[in-house]
Amino acid sequence: MKRKLVPPFWMLLAGAASGIVMCMLKYELNSMLRILIGVLVVFYIIGCLYKKMLDIFEAQNTPAEEEKEIVMEDEQAEGMDEGQAEMES
């Protein structure tokens, strides 16, 4: 959810850069628009791939954190069992 704006950001950044460069080099309007559409599509796809890659990395890191929490909860539960056993005797 945090990364849903990554593909449009890459697309617009590349579109702005290519548009500025083509205006400075005085491209004709028809060729400039064709190139710009191609750049926008290609960089949108690149942004989608980048977003997927970041989501995969986050998914790989998340279970490790959950496992640590589970281990800590188990240790706390064991500590309480020992404490209760000592209080009863």
Buried (B, 14 or more C-beta within 10 A) or exposed (E): EEBEEBBEEBBBEBBEEBBEEBEEEEBEEEEBEEBBEEBBEEBBEBBBEBBEEEEEEEEEEEEEEEEEEEEEEEEEEEEEEEEEEEEEE
